[in-house]
């Protein structure tokens, strides 16, 4: 494996992140604070607890997932789309690096950025609520899997997108609604039975449920099913990326 090539791609992507570090740091802090003001004050005043957990603490895993998923997709999609846009993708494809090394560089950088955002949001949340993590190791595992899997999805979107509008299409119209409807700010047990069944077809439910279990030891779906779902999603993304590089779809056109 060409580790020097992987490191070069990773370092270049991270340097773009560090150039806007203050913006990257302030944005999640401000947005998280606003969520706590709106949801914690307005809704939390009417909902004291959800399954024995204060509502302010209950929404923390959902807030982390919301930001981490959107940041992972955004960073990975823009990272690979920009070389396509300016034409330097051909230099990358002709360089002595294979598709796995390219993916490791771009996806690794995007996952690192998303992980940083997740840590910032967790730190910000502790300023508003008393937060205890029941299963710290499981929390880290779910967070890493989320960063990696949705960075892979973002990488696919970046290759698929033909313009900047398409780059934002899937995150805005598909991913964000799925996150909000996936139990980010409520337990699906609070829904009517028919909607509970419908919600189970939302793949994000399994991710948020597993992540919330790591915090509070409670979940809407079995923890094993959550792990299986995120592993299957990661495998599917890897298979799609392998096919893209094998066929050259959207890369050489």
Phi and psi in degrees as GROMACS dihedral restraints (atoms count N, CA, C in turn):
[ dihedral_restraints ]
;  ai    aj    ak    al  type     phi  dphi    fc
    3     4     5     6     1   -84.3    20    10
    4     5     6     7     1    84.4    20    10
    6     7     8     9     1   -66.4    20    10
    7     8     9    10     1   -29.9    20    10
    9    10    11    12     1   -66.2    20    10
   10    11    12    13     1   -38.6    20    10
   12    13    14    15     1   -66.0    20    10
   13    14    15    16     1   -42.6    20    10
   15    16    17    18     1   -60.9    20    10
   16    17    18    19     1   -44.6    20    10
   18    19    20    21     1   -65.9    20    10
   19    20    21    22     1   -36.2    20    10
   21    22    23    24     1   -64.1    20    10
   22    23    24    25     1   -44.7    20    10
   24    25    26    27     1   -65.6    20    10
   25    26    27    28     1   -45.7    20    10
   27    28    29    30     1   -61.5    20    10
   28    29    30    31     1   -45.2    20    10
   30    31    32    33     1   -65.7    20    10
   31    32    33    34     1   -39.6    20    10
   33    34    35    36     1   -63.2    20    10
   34    35    36    37     1   -44.5    20    10
   36    37    38    39     1   -66.4    20    10
   37    38    39    40     1   -39.8    20    10
   39    40    41    42     1   -69.7    20    10
   40    41    42    43     1   -31.7    20    10
   42    43    44    45     1   -64.6    20    10
   43    44    45    46     1   -34.1    20    10
   45    46    47    48     1   -65.9    20    10
   46    47    48    49     1   -34.7    20    10
   48    49    50    51     1   -69.0    20    10
   49    50    51    52     1   -43.0    20    10
   51    52    53    54     1   -71.4    20    10
   52    53    54    55     1   -22.2    20    10
   54    55    56    57     1   -67.2    20    10
   55    56    57    58     1   -25.3    20    10
   57    58    59    60     1  -119.1    20    10
   58    59    60    61     1    36.8    20    10
   60    61    62    63     1   -61.0    20    10
   61    62    63    64     1   -42.7    20    10
   63    64    65    66     1   -62.3    20    10
   64    65    66    67     1   -42.8    20    10
   66    67    68    69     1   -64.3    20    10
   67    68    69    70     1   -41.0    20    10
   69    70    71    72     1   -66.5    20    10
   70    71    72    73     1   -29.3    20    10
   72    73    74    75     1   -82.6    20    10
   73    74    75    76     1   -44.5    20    10
   75    76    77    78     1   -71.5    20    10
   76    77    78    79     1   -36.9    20    10
   78    79    80    81     1   -58.5    20    10
   79    80    81    82     1   -51.2    20    10
   81    82    83    84     1   -66.6    20    10
   82    83    84    85     1   -32.0    20    10
   84    85    86    87     1   -64.5    20    10
   85    86    87    88     1   -45.9    20    10
   87    88    89    90     1   -67.3    20    10
   88    89    90    91     1   -45.4    20    10
   90    91    92    93     1   -65.0    20    10
   91    92    93    94     1   -39.8    20    10
   93    94    95    96     1   -64.5    20    10
   94    95    96    97     1   -41.6    20    10
   96    97    98    99     1   -61.9    20    10
   97    98    99   100     1   -40.0    20    10
   99   100   101   102     1   -65.7    20    10
  100   101   102   103     1   -39.8    20    10
  102   103   104   105     1   -61.5    20    10
  103   104   105   106     1   -41.0    20    10
  105   106   107   108     1   -68.1    20    10
  106   107   108   109     1   -36.7    20    10
  108   109   110   111     1   -65.7    20    10
  109   110   111   112     1   -45.8    20    10
  111   112   113   114     1   -74.5    20    10
  112   113   114   115     1   -55.4    20    10
  114   115   116   117     1   -77.9    20    10
  115   116   117   118     1   -42.5    20    10
  117   118   119   120     1   -67.7    20    10
  118   119   120   121     1   -42.2    20    10
  120   121   122   123     1   -83.6    20    10
  121   122   123   124     1   -50.4    20    10
  123   124   125   126     1   -72.8    20    10
  124   125   126   127     1   -53.7    20    10
  126   127   128   129     1   -83.9    20    10
  127   128   129   130     1   -38.5    20    10
  129   130   131   132     1   -62.0    20    10
  130   131   132   133     1   -26.4    20    10
  132   133   134   135     1   -69.4    20    10
  133   134   135   136     1   -18.3    20    10
  135   136   137   138     1  -105.3    20    10
  136   137   138   139     1   -17.5    20    10
  138   139   140   141     1  -122.1    20    10
  139   140   141   142     1   103.0    20    10
  141   142   143   144     1   -70.0    20    10
  142   143   144   145     1   -49.0    20    10
  144   145   146   147     1  -141.1    20    10
  145   146   147   148     1   154.4    20    10
  147   148   149   150     1  -126.1    20    10
  148   149   150   151     1   108.7    20    10
  150   151   152   153     1    54.3    20    10
  151   152   153   154     1    43.0    20    10
  153   154   155   156     1    84.7    20    10
  154   155   156   157     1     3.0    20    10
  156   157   158   159     1  -114.4    20    10
  157   158   159   160     1   135.4    20    10
  159   160   161   162     1   -59.2    20    10
  160   161   162   163     1   144.6    20    10
  162   163   164   165     1   -62.2    20    10
  163   164   165   166     1   -36.3    20    10
  165   166   167   168     1   -59.1    20    10
  166   167   168   169     1   -43.3    20    10
  168   169   170   171     1   -73.4    20    10
  169   170   171   172     1   -33.1    20    10
  171   172   173   174     1   -61.6    20    10
  172   173   174   175     1   -34.8    20    10
  174   175   176   177     1   -83.7    20    10
  175   176   177   178     1    -7.2    20    10
  177   178   179   180     1   -59.9    20    10
  178   179   180   181     1   -50.2    20    10
  180   181   182   183     1   -57.6    20    10
  181   182   183   184     1   -38.6    20    10
  183   184   185   186     1   -65.0    20    10
  184   185   186   187     1   -39.8    20    10
  186   187   188   189     1   -63.3    20    10
  187   188   189   190     1   -43.0    20    10
  189   190   191   192     1   -62.9    20    10
  190   191   192   193     1   -46.4    20    10
  192   193   194   195     1   -63.2    20    10
  193   194   195   196     1   -41.9    20    10
  195   196   197   198     1   -57.4    20    10
  196   197   198   199     1   -48.8    20    10
  198   199   200   201     1   -73.3    20    10
  199   200   201   202     1   -42.2    20    10
  201   202   203   204     1   -64.6    20    10
  202   203   204   205     1   -44.4    20    10
  204   205   206   207     1   -63.5    20    10
  205   206   207   208     1   -48.1    20    10
  207   208   209   210     1   -66.0    20    10
  208   209   210   211     1   -39.0    20    10
  210   211   212   213     1   -68.7    20    10
  211   212   213   214     1   -40.0    20    10
  213   214   215   216     1   -62.7    20    10
  214   215   216   217     1   -45.6    20    10
  216   217   218   219     1   -64.8    20    10
  217   218   219   220     1   -46.8    20    10
  219   220   221   222     1   -62.1    20    10
  220   221   222   223     1   -47.6    20    10
  222   223   224   225     1   -66.9    20    10
  223   224   225   226     1   -42.9    20    10
  225   226   227   228     1   -69.9    20    10
  226   227   228   229     1   -40.8    20    10
  228   229   230   231     1   -66.8    20    10
  229   230   231   232     1   -44.4    20    10
  231   232   233   234     1   -68.5    20    10
  232   233   234   235     1   -36.6    20    10
  234   235   236   237     1   -58.8    20    10
  235   236   237   238     1   -41.1    20    10
  237   238   239   240     1   -91.1    20    10
  238   239   240   241     1   -24.1    20    10
  240   241   242   243     1   -72.3    20    10
  241   242   243   244     1   -38.2    20    10
  243   244   245   246     1   -60.9    20    10
  244   245   246   247     1   -43.8    20    10
  246   247   248   249     1   -60.1    20    10
  247   248   249   250     1   -33.6    20    10
  249   250   251   252     1   -66.1    20    10
  250   251   252   253     1   -40.8    20    10
  252   253   254   255     1   -65.6    20    10
  253   254   255   256     1   -41.1    20    10
  255   256   257   258     1   -96.3    20    10
  256   257   258   259     1    -3.6    20    10
  258   259   260   261     1    91.3    20    10
  259   260   261   262     1     1.5    20    10
  261   262   263   264     1   -79.9    20    10
  262   263   264   265     1    -2.0    20    10
  264   265   266   267     1   -61.4    20    10
  265   266   267   268     1   -30.7    20    10
  267   268   269   270     1   -69.6    20    10
  268   269   270   271     1   -34.7    20    10
  270   271   272   273     1   -65.5    20    10
  271   272   273   274     1   -38.0    20    10
  273   274   275   276     1   -66.9    20    10
  274   275   276   277     1   -41.6    20    10
  276   277   278   279     1   -69.4    20    10
  277   278   279   280     1   -26.4    20    10
  279   280   281   282     1   -90.8    20    10
  280   281   282   283     1    -7.3    20    10
  282   283   284   285     1   -73.8    20    10
  283   284   285   286     1   159.1    20    10
  285   286   287   288     1   -76.6    20    10
  286   287   288   289     1    56.4    20    10
  288   289   290   291     1  -133.0    20    10
  289   290   291   292     1   140.4    20    10
  291   292   293   294     1   -90.8    20    10
  292   293   294   295     1   179.1    20    10
  294   295   296   297     1   -64.9    20    10
  295   296   297   298     1   -33.7    20    10
  297   298   299   300     1   -65.3    20    10
  298   299   300   301     1   -39.9    20    10
  300   301   302   303     1   -69.3    20    10
  301   302   303   304     1   -36.0    20    10
  303   304   305   306     1   -63.9    20    10
  304   305   306   307     1   -45.4    20    10
  306   307   308   309     1   -64.2    20    10
  307   308   309   310     1   -42.7    20    10
  309   310   311   312     1   -59.4    20    10
  310   311   312   313     1   -40.9    20    10
  312   313   314   315     1   -66.5    20    10
  313   314   315   316     1   -52.6    20    10
  315   316   317   318     1   -71.9    20    10
  316   317   318   319     1   -46.9    20    10
  318   319   320   321     1   -69.5    20    10
  319   320   321   322     1   -38.0    20    10
  321   322   323   324     1   -60.8    20    10
  322   323   324   325     1   -42.3    20    10
  324   325   326   327     1   -66.3    20    10
  325   326   327   328     1   -44.8    20    10
  327   328   329   330     1   -63.4    20    10
  328   329   330   331     1   -40.4    20    10
  330   331   332   333     1   -66.5    20    10
  331   332   333   334     1   -37.0    20    10
  333   334   335   336     1   -63.7    20    10
  334   335   336   337     1   -43.3    20    10
  336   337   338   339     1   -62.3    20    10
  337   338   339   340     1   -45.3    20    10
  339   340   341   342     1   -64.2    20    10
  340   341   342   343     1   -37.7    20    10
  342   343   344   345     1   -64.0    20    10
  343   344   345   346     1   -39.4    20    10
  345   346   347   348     1   -62.0    20    10
  346   347   348   349     1   -43.9    20    10
  348   349   350   351     1   -62.2    20    10
  349   350   351   352     1   -42.7    20    10
  351   352   353   354     1   -60.5    20    10
  352   353   354   355     1   -41.7    20    10
  354   355   356   357     1   -65.2    20    10
  355   356   357   358     1   -38.8    20    10
  357   358   359   360     1   -64.3    20    10
  358   359   360   361     1   -42.2    20    10
  360   361   362   363     1   -66.6    20    10
  361   362   363   364     1   -40.8    20    10
  363   364   365   366     1   -61.4    20    10
  364   365   366   367     1   -43.0    20    10
  366   367   368   369     1   -64.2    20    10
  367   368   369   370     1   -40.1    20    10
  369   370   371   372     1   -66.3    20    10
  370   371   372   373     1   -38.7    20    10
  372   373   374   375     1   -62.3    20    10
  373   374   375   376     1   -33.0    20    10
  375   376   377   378     1   -67.6    20    10
  376   377   378   379     1   -16.2    20    10
  378   379   380   381     1   -77.1    20    10
  379   380   381   382     1   -17.8    20    10
  381   382   383   384     1  -107.9    20    10
  382   383   384   385     1   -32.3    20    10
  384   385   386   387     1  -134.8    20    10
  385   386   387   388     1   158.7    20    10
  387   388   389   390     1   -84.6    20    10
  388   389   390   391     1   107.1    20    10
  390   391   392   393     1  -113.2    20    10
  391   392   393   394     1   126.4    20    10
  393   394   395   396     1  -123.9    20    10
  394   395   396   397     1   133.1    20    10
  396   397   398   399     1  -102.1    20    10
  397   398   399   400     1   115.9    20    10
  399   400   401   402     1   -69.8    20    10
  400   401   402   403     1   -38.3    20    10
  402   403   404   405     1  -130.1    20    10
  403   404   405   406     1    81.7    20    10
  405   406   407   408     1   -58.2    20    10
  406   407   408   409     1   -41.4    20    10
  408   409   410   411     1   -64.3    20    10
  409   410   411   412     1   -43.7    20    10
  411   412   413   414     1   -63.0    20    10
  412   413   414   415     1   -37.7    20    10
  414   415   416   417     1   -61.5    20    10
  415   416   417   418     1   -44.3    20    10
  417   418   419   420     1   -64.4    20    10
  418   419   420   421     1   -41.3    20    10
  420   421   422   423     1   -62.1    20    10
  421   422   423   424     1   -48.4    20    10
  423   424   425   426     1   -63.2    20    10
  424   425   426   427     1   -38.4    20    10
  426   427   428   429     1   -66.0    20    10
  427   428   429   430     1   -43.3    20    10
  429   430   431   432     1   -65.5    20    10
  430   431   432   433     1   -44.1    20    10
  432   433   434   435     1   -61.6    20    10
  433   434   435   436     1   -38.5    20    10
  435   436   437   438     1   -64.9    20    10
  436   437   438   439     1   -47.4    20    10
  438   439   440   441     1   -58.7    20    10
  439   440   441   442     1   -45.1    20    10
  441   442   443   444     1   -70.2    20    10
  442   443   444   445     1   -48.3    20    10
  444   445   446   447     1   -65.3    20    10
  445   446   447   448     1   -42.2    20    10
  447   448   449   450     1   -80.7    20    10
  448   449   450   451     1   -19.4    20    10
  450   451   452   453     1   -68.9    20    10
  451   452   453   454     1   -37.8    20    10
  453   454   455   456     1   -62.2    20    10
  454   455   456   457     1   -43.0    20    10
  456   457   458   459     1   -62.7    20    10
  457   458   459   460     1   -42.8    20    10
  459   460   461   462     1   -61.5    20    10
  460   461   462   463     1   -37.8    20    10
  462   463   464   465     1   -60.7    20    10
  463   464   465   466     1   -42.6    20    10
  465   466   467   468     1   -64.2    20    10
  466   467   468   469     1   -43.6    20    10
  468   469   470   471     1   -62.6    20    10
  469   470   471   472     1   -41.1    20    10
  471   472   473   474     1   -62.3    20    10
  472   473   474   475     1   -36.2    20    10
  474   475   476   477     1   -72.5    20    10
  475   476   477   478     1   -39.3    20    10
  477   478   479   480     1   -69.3    20    10
  478   479   480   481     1   -37.3    20    10
  480   481   482   483     1   -63.2    20    10
  481   482   483   484     1   135.0    20    10
  483   484   485   486     1  -100.0    20    10
  484   485   486   487     1   -12.3    20    10
  486   487   488   489     1  -156.4    20    10
  487   488   489   490     1   176.9    20    10
  489   490   491   492     1   -69.1    20    10
  490   491   492   493     1   -27.2    20    10
  492   493   494   495     1   -67.0    20    10
  493   494   495   496     1   -43.9    20    10
  495   496   497   498     1   -65.8    20    10
  496   497   498   499     1   -28.3    20    10
  498   499   500   501     1   -62.4    20    10
  499   500   501   502     1   -30.7    20    10
  501   502   503   504     1   -98.2    20    10
  502   503   504   505     1    -7.6    20    10
  504   505   506   507     1   -64.0    20    10
  505   506   507   508     1   -54.1    20    10
  507   508   509   510     1   -65.6    20    10
  508   509   510   511     1   -47.6    20    10
  510   511   512   513     1   -58.8    20    10
  511   512   513   514     1   -40.9    20    10
  513   514   515   516     1   -77.2    20    10
  514   515   516   517     1   -42.5    20    10
  516   517   518   519     1   -94.6    20    10
  517   518   519   520     1   -17.5    20    10
  519   520   521   522     1  -119.6    20    10
  520   521   522   523     1   -58.1    20    10
  522   523   524   525     1   -68.4    20    10
  523   524   525   526     1   -49.7    20    10
  525   526   527   528     1   -60.2    20    10
  526   527   528   529     1   -46.6    20    10
  528   529   530   531     1   -59.7    20    10
  529   530   531   532     1   -38.3    20    10
  531   532   533   534     1   -63.2    20    10
  532   533   534   535     1   -36.3    20    10
  534   535   536   537     1   -68.1    20    10
  535   536   537   538     1   -46.5    20    10
  537   538   539   540     1   -65.8    20    10
  538   539   540   541     1   -33.4    20    10
  540   541   542   543     1   -91.2    20    10
  541   542   543   544     1     5.2    20    10
  543   544   545   546     1   -99.5    20    10
  544   545   546   547     1    18.3    20    10
  546   547   548   549     1    86.5    20    10
  547   548   549   550     1    24.7    20    10
  549   550   551   552     1   -63.7    20    10
  550   551   552   553     1   -39.5    20    10
  552   553   554   555     1  -120.1    20    10
  553   554   555   556     1    14.2    20    10
  555   556   557   558     1  -159.7    20    10
  556   557   558   559     1   161.3    20    10
  558   559   560   561     1   -90.7    20    10
  559   560   561   562     1   138.0    20    10
  561   562   563   564     1   -67.6    20    10
  562   563   564   565     1   -14.7    20    10
  564   565   566   567     1   -68.5    20    10
  565   566   567   568     1   -14.2    20    10
  567   568   569   570     1   -81.5    20    10
  568   569   570   571     1   -10.4    20    10
  570   571   572   573     1   -86.8    20    10
  571   572   573   574     1   158.9    20    10
  573   574   575   576     1   -60.8    20    10
  574   575   576   577     1   153.9    20    10
  576   577   578   579     1   -52.4    20    10
  577   578   579   580     1   -42.3    20    10
  579   580   581   582     1   -64.2    20    10
  580   581   582   583     1   -38.0    20    10
  582   583   584   585     1   -75.2    20    10
  583   584   585   586     1   -27.5    20    10
  585   586   587   588     1   -63.1    20    10
  586   587   588   589     1   -42.0    20    10
  588   589   590   591     1   -65.6    20    10
  589   590   591   592     1   -43.9    20    10
  591   592   593   594     1   -63.9    20    10
  592   593   594   595     1   -40.1    20    10
  594   595   596   597     1   -62.5    20    10
  595   596   597   598     1   -29.6    20    10
  597   598   599   600     1   -65.7    20    10
  598   599   600   601     1   -14.0    20    10
  600   601   602   603     1   -83.4    20    10
  601   602   603   604     1    -4.9    20    10
  603   604   605   606     1   -86.5    20    10
  604   605   606   607     1   114.0    20    10
  606   607   608   609     1   -62.8    20    10
  607   608   609   610     1   -25.9    20    10
  609   610   611   612     1   -68.3    20    10
  610   611   612   613     1   -24.3    20    10
  612   613   614   615     1   -56.2    20    10
  613   614   615   616     1   -43.1    20    10
  615   616   617   618     1   -67.7    20    10
  616   617   618   619     1   -35.7    20    10
  618   619   620   621     1   -69.0    20    10
  619   620   621   622     1   -49.5    20    10
  621   622   623   624     1   -65.8    20    10
  622   623   624   625     1   -38.8    20    10
  624   625   626   627     1   -61.9    20    10
  625   626   627   628     1   -45.0    20    10
  627   628   629   630     1   -65.8    20    10
  628   629   630   631     1   -39.3    20    10
  630   631   632   633     1   -67.0    20    10
  631   632   633   634     1   -39.1    20    10
  633   634   635   636     1   -68.2    20    10
  634   635   636   637     1   -33.6    20    10
  636   637   638   639     1   -61.8    20    10
  637   638   639   640     1   -37.9    20    10
  639   640   641   642     1   -62.3    20    10
  640   641   642   643     1   -28.1    20    10
  642   643   644   645     1   -84.7    20    10
  643   644   645   646     1   -49.0    20    10
  645   646   647   648     1  -118.6    20    10
  646   647   648   649     1    -2.4    20    10
  648   649   650   651     1    73.3    20    10
  649   650   651   652     1    18.2    20    10
  651   652   653   654     1  -130.9    20    10
  652   653   654   655     1   147.4    20    10
  654   655   656   657     1  -148.6    20    10
  655   656   657   658     1   151.6    20    10
  657   658   659   660     1   -81.0    20    10
  658   659   660   661     1   -26.2    20    10
  660   661   662   663     1  -132.1    20    10
  661   662   663   664     1   158.1    20    10
  663   664   665   666     1   -56.6    20    10
  664   665   666   667     1   142.0    20    10
  666   667   668   669     1   -62.9    20    10
  667   668   669   670     1   -35.4    20    10
  669   670   671   672     1   -63.4    20    10
  670   671   672   673     1   -38.2    20    10
  672   673   674   675     1   -67.3    20    10
  673   674   675   676     1   -35.4    20    10
  675   676   677   678     1   -63.6    20    10
  676   677   678   679     1   -45.3    20    10
  678   679   680   681     1   -64.1    20    10
  679   680   681   682     1   -40.4    20    10
  681   682   683   684     1   -64.0    20    10
  682   683   684   685     1   -40.4    20    10
  684   685   686   687     1   -64.6    20    10
  685   686   687   688     1   -45.9    20    10
  687   688   689   690     1   -70.6    20    10
  688   689   690   691     1   -33.1    20    10
  690   691   692   693     1   -68.1    20    10
  691   692   693   694     1   -40.9    20    10
  693   694   695   696     1   -65.0    20    10
  694   695   696   697     1   -40.3    20    10
  696   697   698   699     1   -64.2    20    10
  697   698   699   700     1   -42.2    20    10
  699   700   701   702     1   -63.4    20    10
  700   701   702   703     1   -43.8    20    10
  702   703   704   705     1   -62.8    20    10
  703   704   705   706     1   -39.3    20    10
  705   706   707   708     1   -64.0    20    10
  706   707   708   709     1   -43.3    20    10
  708   709   710   711     1   -62.5    20    10
  709   710   711   712     1   -42.0    20    10
  711   712   713   714     1   -63.0    20    10
  712   713   714   715     1   -40.1    20    10
  714   715   716   717     1   -64.3    20    10
  715   716   717   718     1   -41.1    20    10
  717   718   719   720     1   -64.8    20    10
  718   719   720   721     1   -43.0    20    10
  720   721   722   723     1   -65.2    20    10
  721   722   723   724     1   -39.1    20    10
  723   724   725   726     1   -60.6    20    10
  724   725   726   727     1   -43.1    20    10
  726   727   728   729     1   -65.0    20    10
  727   728   729   730     1   -39.2    20    10
  729   730   731   732     1   -60.9    20    10
  730   731   732   733     1   -46.6    20    10
  732   733   734   735     1   -73.6    20    10
  733   734   735   736     1   -28.3    20    10
  735   736   737   738     1   -69.7    20    10
  736   737   738   739     1   -39.3    20    10
  738   739   740   741     1   -96.5    20    10
  739   740   741   742     1   -18.4    20    10
  741   742   743   744     1    77.3    20    10
  742   743   744   745     1    16.7    20    10
  744   745   746   747     1   -59.3    20    10
  745   746   747   748     1   125.5    20    10
  747   748   749   750     1    64.8    20    10
  748   749   750   751     1     4.3    20    10
  750   751   752   753     1   -99.6    20    10
  751   752   753   754     1   -39.1    20    10
  753   754   755   756     1  -107.1    20    10
  754   755   756   757     1     3.7    20    10
